[in-house]
Amino acid sequence: MSVEDYQWPDFDFKLNSFNSTPKTSASAQDMLHKIEDFYSQKFNTPAYLFPSARAGLSAIFRFKNISRQHTLFAPKWSSHCVWDVISRYANPTSVHYPNIDLALVVHKWGYQFQTTLQDPSKIIHDSVDSIFTSYQLSLPSAEFEVLSLPKILGTFCGGIVFSKNKSFDQFMLQLRQNSSLGLATFQEKHKLDELKQTQIITTWQADEWRNFLLTEVALSNIESNLENNKRGVEVATKRLEIVSKKLNIDYLSIGSERLPCNIPLEVSRHHFKKPEMLIKRQFNFSFKNEMDSFLPAYLLPIHIGISEERFQAMLRAIA
Ligand SMILES: Cc1ncc(COP(=O)(O)O)c(C=O)c1O
């Protein structure tokens, strides 16, 4: 039996995130502002809340009038949801060329990647699962940066877009006015059904690119789990220290501004006693966004979605 995908907090963790009750009985608008203020203040940059990171990317593409005449780069091995949202608007490519119209710089699992692109208007920093320690974004080398809250807080939805572009503020007002709360309700119901595993087919994925609102259910789930941000940093810091003592991971470039959620252990550099406990993925060990230098790696997760016992057991499976 293959082990389930643990790159980010899993279904059970997200369901348990409902157990923490919202601290206020605030209105949807108040909760939206509270969540956006939380991120704006931490990162000292205007933050916009979306139902997911892909919905945020979709809004950025609309704002930039991206259409089928444009070609957008994302690194090889990017998740399906990345290709899905790009393909709704433009031509996707994982082969980089000099005059590309727009590129996602994916800071995979929280590792900072360098880009050869110079023009900020052509770059979106994708920091969906970075565990920020000093709240330093990769802006201003780009116009936009995105986070995904299920990956960081373990909530059942939520995405943040950061931008200092004042016109984006106006654009957001209009986008929210023209968006359907009915669609948001439908999407959240299906996401919850998927979490509770009452519905196996993930129908919500197909419509997420055009969903721009959150209902009170999602907002209060996010609001009541904001403190997971701090816990995530504490847990990852402690686990990274433990891993660094046991294994030589000097070949990984880990900066002081953000921590990874997973440690990709290059297959040829370590001895895996029980590989069946770990998932294997491709990782670009060059830390250069546009370079195709992927190698297989077993993932050691250090995020809050993994219990201490499981983390220790996984660590024991590696020599
Ligand atoms: C690199 C990357 N960017 C964006 C996303 C989209 O995140 P969300 O699930 O919040 O839409 C994903 C999802 O897995 C991802 O892997």
The ligand as a Tripos MOL2 file, in Angstrom:
@<TRIPOS>MOLECULE
LIG
   16    16     1     0     0
SMALL
NO_CHARGES

@<TRIPOS>ATOM
      1 C1          3.1370   25.5130   -6.4480 C.3       1 LIG1
      2 C2          1.6560   25.6730   -6.1930 C.ar      1 LIG1
      3 N1          1.0880   26.8820   -6.4320 N.ar      1 LIG1
      4 C3         -0.2450   27.0670   -6.2230 C.ar      1 LIG1
      5 C4         -1.0450   26.0440   -5.7640 C.ar      1 LIG1
      6 C5         -2.5130   26.2950   -5.5330 C.3       1 LIG1
      7 O1         -2.8090   26.3490   -4.1650 O.3       1 LIG1
      8 P1         -4.3410   26.2550   -3.6950 P.3       1 LIG1
      9 O2         -4.6040   24.8160   -3.4050 O.co2     1 LIG1
     10 O3         -4.4490   27.1220   -2.4860 O.co2     1 LIG1
     11 O4         -5.1580   26.7600   -4.8120 O.co2     1 LIG1
     12 C6         -0.4970   24.7840   -5.5220 C.ar      1 LIG1
     13 C7         -1.3460   23.6650   -5.0540 C.2       1 LIG1
     14 O5         -0.9220   22.5820   -4.7530 O.2       1 LIG1
     15 C8          0.8890   24.5960   -5.7320 C.ar      1 LIG1
     16 O6          1.4790   23.4070   -5.5310 O.3       1 LIG1
@<TRIPOS>BOND
     1     1     2 1
     2     2     3 ar
     3     2    15 ar
     4     3     4 ar
     5     4     5 ar
     6     5     6 1
     7     5    12 ar
     8     6     7 1
     9     7     8 1
    10     8     9 2
    11     8    10 1
    12     8    11 1
    13    12    13 1
    14    12    15 ar
    15    13    14 2
    16    15    16 1
@<TRIPOS>SUBSTRUCTURE
     1 LIG1         1 GROUP 0 **** ****
